[in-house]
Amino acid sequence: MRKILITLGVLALLGFAVFQVATGTRSGQDFLLERAVNAAMSQPPESMEYDGLRVFMCGTASPLPARDRAQACVAVLAGDRIYLVDAGTGSAATAQRGRLPLNYLKGVLLTHFHSDHISGIGDFNLASWVAGRPERLEVLGPLGVEKVVDGINDMYAHDRVYRVAHHGSDLLSPDLGLLQARAIAPGLILDEDGLQITAFVVDHSPVDPAVGYRFDYRGRSVVVSGDSIATDTLQVASQNADLLLHDAISLPIVQAMEQGTRKAGNERLTKILYDIQDYHASIVSLTPLAEKAGVKQLALYHLVPPPQNFVMEKIFARDLPDDVIITKDGMWFEMPTGSDDINIR
């Protein structure tokens, strides 16, 4: 036993010495850097070769701050196209860490114009421009989307000039750095190469207009609510969908936060926490909606507030059936053609 302990001690000292040399010298640092960079750069982007419909969660949080969660953003991959539903702060970074091939990004579908749904559009525009997107990035949304897009284009005007001057117009075409707006009305907004996208009215009063989106592709379907309470319109739009992604509020947690801020004398935050309780879907309202619509899988995103620890996760989920999913950033839903399977990774 003594010999074993001595041997282990010697090995530990040798390991520590190697670590010190590797991290404490220029040659050791360069050695580690080369291997780390080679490993990172050799990782291929997510393949677009998939027969079916896929969803990647770029952002699952709400405006309330959250570690490891970006604000609302859902990426839908169908064929050789990627569409985003909303683009909140931090969501472009999540998409890049998930190795989404953003040169295939075709459009951003806005549900409404709250800041946490539009603040990441500029980041996605830049990242997909750099990645080699061949056309202008289209931003679709209800009436008012032109004003949003004009504002973002104006805000990034200097940035576009600097980047083209630095890297050249052959790499970064100035025209492709501009966003293109398209206002949509409820109904079928795209029917192309087997992909249908339908917009429908939701209730996020006093926000108006506000819409959700349904994607149908090769016999599979996903519905993204945006911000809404549970409504008959949303139930109809979700009929027999494979996947329903719906925003959700945990009233027990928000009401506890409201009481805490009231006791602390923070009247402004108390008012805000009180106001938000009736314009997101409560946990208990969503399971009946999904059951009536015949939804195969209900999953929650735009979490109010985003669970930050094990206890909060338990409270958030305690009125839900076990098969309802509380999403996290970086989560994939894969729905292969010719199957009822929904694979989650």
Backbone torsions as a table, in degrees:
resi	resn	phi	psi	omega
1	MET	NA	-40.9	-178.8
2	ARG	-62.7	-41.5	179.9
3	LYS	-63.0	-38.7	179.4
4	ILE	-63.6	-43.7	179.9
5	LEU	-64.1	-40.3	179.0
6	ILE	-64.4	-43.0	179.5
7	THR	-61.7	-44.0	178.3
8	LEU	-62.7	-38.5	178.6
9	GLY	-65.2	-40.9	178.4
10	VAL	-64.4	-43.3	178.7
11	LEU	-63.0	-38.5	178.1
12	ALA	-64.4	-41.5	178.1
13	LEU	-64.8	-41.4	178.0
14	LEU	-63.5	-42.3	178.2
15	GLY	-61.7	-40.9	178.9
16	PHE	-65.0	-39.5	179.9
17	ALA	-64.3	-42.7	177.9
18	VAL	-62.3	-41.7	178.8
19	PHE	-61.2	-43.1	179.8
20	GLN	-63.0	-42.4	179.4
21	VAL	-65.5	-42.9	-176.3
22	ALA	-66.8	-37.2	-175.8
23	THR	-100.2	-15.8	-174.5
24	GLY	-104.5	1.0	178.6
25	THR	-124.4	155.7	179.9
26	ARG	-62.2	-43.1	-178.4
27	SER	-66.2	-39.9	178.2
28	GLY	-66.0	-42.0	178.4
29	GLN	-63.2	-41.9	179.6
30	ASP	-64.8	-37.8	178.0
31	PHE	-61.4	-48.5	-179.6
32	LEU	-66.8	-39.7	-179.9
33	LEU	-61.5	-45.5	-178.5
34	GLU	-59.5	-44.9	-177.8
35	ARG	-70.7	-37.3	178.7
36	ALA	-66.9	-43.1	-179.8
37	VAL	-66.5	-43.1	179.6
38	ASN	-61.2	-40.8	179.7
39	ALA	-65.5	-41.5	-178.3
40	ALA	-69.5	-44.8	-175.6
41	MET	-73.9	-19.5	-178.6
42	SER	-83.8	-8.6	179.1
43	GLN	-72.3	122.1	-178.0
44	PRO	-75.1	157.0	173.6
45	PRO	-67.8	163.0	176.5
46	GLU	-57.9	130.7	-178.4
47	SER	-71.1	142.5	173.9
48	MET	-89.9	-0.1	179.9
49	GLU	-82.4	88.7	179.5
50	TYR	-147.2	131.5	-178.8
51	ASP	-94.5	88.6	-178.6
52	GLY	152.8	-160.4	-176.0
53	LEU	-116.3	136.0	-179.9
54	ARG	-130.3	151.4	178.9
55	VAL	-132.4	133.8	176.1
56	PHE	-121.7	130.2	-177.9
57	MET	-86.8	101.1	179.0
58	CYS	-81.3	-24.3	-178.9
59	GLY	-162.1	126.3	-174.9
60	THR	-119.7	4.4	-176.1
61	ALA	-95.9	172.8	174.9
62	SER	-111.9	-171.2	179.8
63	PRO	-63.1	-22.0	177.7
64	LEU	-66.5	134.0	-173.4
65	PRO	-62.0	146.9	-178.3
66	ALA	-151.8	135.9	173.1
67	ARG	-73.1	139.8	172.9
68	ASP	63.4	19.8	175.0
69	ARG	-135.4	130.5	171.9
70	ALA	-88.7	170.5	177.7
71	GLN	-78.3	172.5	-164.0
72	ALA	-51.8	127.0	175.2
73	CYS	-170.0	127.7	178.1
74	VAL	-125.6	124.9	176.4
75	ALA	-99.7	128.9	178.0
76	VAL	-114.3	124.0	-178.1
77	LEU	-110.5	123.1	-179.6
78	ALA	-141.0	117.0	-176.9
79	GLY	62.6	-127.1	-179.5
80	ASP	-104.3	31.4	-177.3
81	ARG	-131.9	144.8	172.4
82	ILE	-121.5	129.2	172.7
83	TYR	-120.3	141.9	175.5
84	LEU	-104.8	140.1	166.1
85	VAL	-103.9	106.2	-177.6
86	ASP	68.8	165.0	-177.7
87	ALA	-157.0	87.2	-179.6
88	GLY	-86.6	176.0	-178.2
89	THR	-57.4	131.5	176.7
90	GLY	87.0	-11.4	-173.8
91	SER	-71.1	-31.2	178.5
92	ALA	-66.6	-37.7	177.3
93	ALA	-64.6	-39.8	177.1
94	THR	-62.5	-42.2	178.7
95	ALA	-62.5	-40.4	179.9
96	GLN	-70.3	-38.8	175.8
97	ARG	-65.0	-30.9	175.6
98	GLY	-79.8	1.8	176.6
99	ARG	60.4	36.6	172.7
100	LEU	-66.8	133.2	178.3
101	PRO	-78.3	88.5	-169.6
102	LEU	-71.1	-7.2	171.7
103	ASN	-66.6	-15.6	176.7
104	TYR	-92.9	4.0	-177.7
105	LEU	-70.5	122.2	-176.9
106	LYS	-100.8	-35.6	-175.7
107	GLY	-166.0	161.3	174.0
108	VAL	-116.4	120.6	-180.0
109	LEU	-99.9	114.6	-177.5
110	LEU	-93.2	132.7	177.2
111	THR	-82.6	-35.1	176.3
112	HIS	-167.7	-173.6	-166.9
113	PHE	-114.4	24.0	169.7
114	HIS	-61.5	148.1	-174.3
115	SER	-58.7	-36.4	-176.6
116	ASP	-75.0	0.7	175.8
117	HIS	-110.9	-8.0	-176.7
118	ILE	-127.6	-10.2	-170.2
119	SER	-70.5	-13.9	179.2
120	GLY	-101.0	4.8	-176.6
121	ILE	-60.6	-44.3	-179.9
122	GLY	-59.5	-38.5	178.9
123	ASP	-66.0	-42.2	177.5
124	PHE	-66.7	-37.4	179.3
125	ASN	-62.2	-45.2	179.5
126	LEU	-65.9	-47.7	-175.9
127	ALA	-62.4	-39.9	-179.1
128	SER	-76.4	-30.8	174.6
129	TRP	-62.9	-48.7	178.5
130	VAL	-63.0	-35.8	-178.0
131	ALA	-71.8	-13.9	177.2
132	GLY	105.6	24.4	176.5
133	ARG	-55.2	128.5	-171.9
134	PRO	-83.6	-10.5	-178.8
135	GLU	-132.8	166.8	172.9
136	ARG	-59.7	144.5	175.6
137	LEU	-77.3	122.5	-178.6
138	GLU	-90.0	135.7	176.2
139	VAL	-115.0	114.7	-177.8
140	LEU	-107.8	146.4	178.6
141	GLY	-178.0	175.4	179.2
142	PRO	-67.9	177.1	-177.7
143	LEU	-51.3	128.4	-176.0
144	GLY	114.9	-10.7	-177.3
145	VAL	-65.9	-29.5	179.3
146	GLU	-61.2	-40.3	-179.9
147	LYS	-64.7	-40.7	177.9
148	VAL	-61.7	-48.1	-177.0
149	VAL	-67.5	-41.4	177.2
150	ASP	-58.9	-40.7	-179.8
151	GLY	-65.2	-41.7	179.4
152	ILE	-67.8	-42.5	177.6
153	ASN	-59.5	-41.4	178.2
154	ASP	-66.3	-42.5	-176.7
155	MET	-63.2	-34.6	-176.8
156	TYR	-97.9	13.0	-176.0
157	ALA	-59.8	-48.0	179.2
158	HIS	-64.3	-41.0	-179.2
159	ASP	-58.1	-44.1	-179.8
160	ARG	-62.0	-43.3	-179.4
161	VAL	-61.7	-45.0	-178.7
162	TYR	-61.6	-44.1	-174.7
163	ARG	-70.7	-38.3	176.7
164	VAL	-66.3	-41.4	178.8
165	ALA	-63.2	-34.4	-176.7
166	HIS	-77.9	-44.3	-171.7
167	HIS	-106.3	-13.8	177.5
168	GLY	94.4	149.1	-176.4
169	SER	-73.4	-19.0	176.2
170	ASP	-67.2	-36.1	178.7
171	LEU	-83.3	-44.6	-177.9
172	LEU	-122.5	92.8	178.2
173	SER	-62.7	125.6	-178.2
174	PRO	-56.5	-36.2	-177.7
175	ASP	-65.0	-33.3	-177.2
176	LEU	-78.6	-8.8	175.8
177	GLY	-81.6	-9.4	178.9
178	LEU	-90.9	139.7	174.0
179	LEU	-81.7	150.5	178.3
180	GLN	-116.5	123.6	-179.0
181	ALA	-92.2	145.7	170.8
182	ARG	-143.9	117.2	177.5
183	ALA	-78.2	138.2	-179.6
184	ILE	-124.3	158.1	174.0
185	ALA	-116.0	159.3	177.2
186	PRO	-55.3	139.2	-177.1
187	GLY	130.4	-169.7	-179.9
188	LEU	-71.4	120.4	-177.3
189	ILE	-110.2	-13.3	176.5
190	LEU	-153.4	135.2	175.6
191	ASP	-144.9	95.2	-169.4
192	GLU	-152.7	128.0	175.7
193	ASP	51.9	40.1	176.6
194	GLY	86.6	-7.3	179.7
195	LEU	-100.6	125.7	173.4
196	GLN	-116.6	133.5	175.5
197	ILE	-122.9	126.4	-177.9
198	THR	-120.9	131.7	175.5
199	ALA	-98.2	144.3	178.6
200	PHE	-142.6	153.0	-176.3
201	VAL	-74.4	138.1	172.5
202	VAL	-123.1	172.7	-177.1
203	ASP	-114.4	103.3	176.7
204	HIS	-126.6	38.6	-176.6
205	SER	-53.9	138.7	10.3
206	PRO	-87.5	10.5	178.5
207	VAL	-72.2	127.2	-179.9
208	ASP	-156.2	123.7	7.6
209	PRO	-84.6	159.7	174.4
210	ALA	-148.3	136.6	-176.8
211	VAL	-135.9	163.3	167.2
212	GLY	-118.1	176.2	-176.9
213	TYR	-136.5	142.3	172.3
214	ARG	-117.5	134.0	177.3
215	PHE	-112.9	129.4	174.1
216	ASP	-124.2	126.5	-177.2
217	TYR	-150.9	120.0	175.1
218	ARG	50.2	44.8	175.7
219	GLY	82.6	2.9	177.9
220	ARG	-118.5	157.4	-173.0
221	SER	-150.1	148.2	174.5
222	VAL	-139.8	139.8	177.4
223	VAL	-118.0	132.7	177.6
224	VAL	-118.6	119.4	-171.0
225	SER	-74.5	-28.4	-162.0
226	GLY	67.1	-155.7	179.8
227	ASP	-93.4	120.8	-176.9
228	SER	-165.3	151.1	163.9
229	ILE	-78.9	167.2	178.0
230	ALA	-70.4	125.6	-176.7
231	THR	-133.8	162.3	176.0
232	ASP	-63.5	-37.3	179.8
233	THR	-61.5	-42.2	179.6
234	LEU	-68.5	-35.9	178.0
235	GLN	-63.0	-43.0	179.1
236	VAL	-64.2	-43.3	-179.5
237	ALA	-65.3	-25.4	-177.0
238	SER	-92.3	5.6	-173.4
239	GLN	-54.4	120.1	176.2
240	ASN	59.0	24.3	177.5
241	ALA	-69.8	147.1	174.4
242	ASP	-68.0	-43.4	-174.2
243	LEU	-136.8	129.1	172.0
244	LEU	-115.2	116.7	174.1
245	LEU	-100.4	115.2	-174.4
246	HIS	-127.3	141.4	173.3
247	ASP	-68.0	156.5	-175.2
248	ALA	-153.0	142.9	176.4
249	ILE	-119.8	136.5	173.8
250	SER	-94.6	101.9	-177.7
251	LEU	-63.2	-38.8	177.2
252	PRO	-58.0	-40.1	-179.1
253	ILE	-72.3	-46.1	-178.2
254	VAL	-64.7	-39.6	179.0
255	GLN	-67.4	-35.0	174.8
256	ALA	-66.2	-38.8	176.9
257	MET	-64.9	-41.0	178.0
258	GLU	-60.0	-45.5	178.8
259	GLN	-63.2	-38.8	179.7
260	GLY	-65.2	-42.5	179.2
261	THR	-70.2	-31.3	176.8
262	ARG	-65.4	-44.0	178.3
263	LYS	-64.3	-32.2	179.9
264	ALA	-80.3	-5.7	179.0
265	GLY	80.6	16.1	179.8
266	ASN	-91.0	85.5	-173.6
267	GLU	-67.5	-35.0	-177.6
268	ARG	-65.7	-49.4	-179.7
269	LEU	-68.1	-33.8	176.1
270	THR	-59.4	-43.3	178.9
271	LYS	-62.8	-43.0	-179.7
272	ILE	-64.5	-45.0	-179.3
273	LEU	-64.6	-32.0	175.7
274	TYR	-70.1	-43.5	-175.2
275	ASP	-64.8	-35.0	-172.1
276	ILE	-78.0	-5.1	-172.1
277	GLN	-73.6	-15.5	-177.3
278	ASP	-116.8	11.8	176.0
279	TYR	-128.5	23.9	162.5
280	HIS	-128.2	158.2	-178.2
281	ALA	-75.3	126.4	176.2
282	SER	-71.9	152.0	-179.0
283	ILE	-52.3	-45.7	-172.2
284	VAL	-69.9	-16.9	-177.8
285	SER	-85.3	-14.9	-168.9
286	LEU	-87.1	-36.8	179.8
287	THR	-62.1	-45.8	176.2
288	PRO	-59.9	-38.8	179.1
289	LEU	-62.0	-47.6	-178.1
290	ALA	-63.9	-38.2	-179.9
291	GLU	-67.2	-43.9	179.5
292	LYS	-64.8	-33.1	-178.7
293	ALA	-82.3	-10.5	-177.8
294	GLY	73.4	29.7	178.9
295	VAL	-70.3	134.9	-179.1
296	LYS	-77.7	-37.2	-178.0
297	GLN	-140.4	120.7	173.9
298	LEU	-98.2	130.8	177.4
299	ALA	-136.0	141.8	-175.1
300	LEU	-105.9	139.3	174.9
301	TYR	-143.5	-173.9	-173.1
302	HIS	45.7	59.5	-171.3
303	LEU	-79.7	128.8	-177.7
304	VAL	-120.6	106.2	-10.6
305	PRO	-85.3	161.8	176.7
306	PRO	-64.4	127.1	179.7
307	PRO	-59.7	132.7	-175.3
308	GLN	-110.6	-5.7	179.1
309	ASN	-157.9	176.8	-175.5
310	PHE	-59.9	-41.6	-177.9
311	VAL	-65.9	-44.3	178.7
312	MET	-62.7	-37.6	177.8
313	GLU	-62.6	-41.4	179.5
314	LYS	-64.5	-41.4	179.1
315	ILE	-66.8	-42.3	-179.7
316	PHE	-60.0	-36.6	-172.7
317	ALA	-96.8	-1.7	-166.5
318	ARG	-70.9	-19.6	177.1
319	ASP	-104.0	18.2	-178.4
320	LEU	-112.1	147.4	169.5
321	PRO	-61.7	157.3	-176.2
322	ASP	-63.5	-23.9	-174.8
323	ASP	-88.0	-2.0	176.3
324	VAL	-80.7	135.4	-174.5
325	ILE	-102.9	129.2	169.6
326	ILE	-94.6	110.1	-169.7
327	THR	-73.8	160.0	174.1
328	LYS	-130.0	156.2	176.4
329	ASP	-59.2	138.9	179.2
330	GLY	89.2	-1.5	-179.7
331	MET	-77.5	140.4	177.2
332	TRP	-111.1	142.5	167.0
333	PHE	-119.8	125.7	-177.6
334	GLU	-121.6	126.3	-176.5
335	MET	-124.5	93.5	-176.7
336	PRO	-69.8	148.3	176.8
337	THR	-65.7	144.4	177.4
338	GLY	75.3	22.0	-177.1
339	SER	-148.8	160.6	171.3
340	ASP	-100.0	2.5	-176.5
341	ASP	-67.3	144.8	169.0
342	ILE	-127.8	106.8	-176.7
343	ASN	-94.7	133.3	-175.6
344	ILE	-118.0	129.3	176.9
345	ARG	-143.8	NA	NA
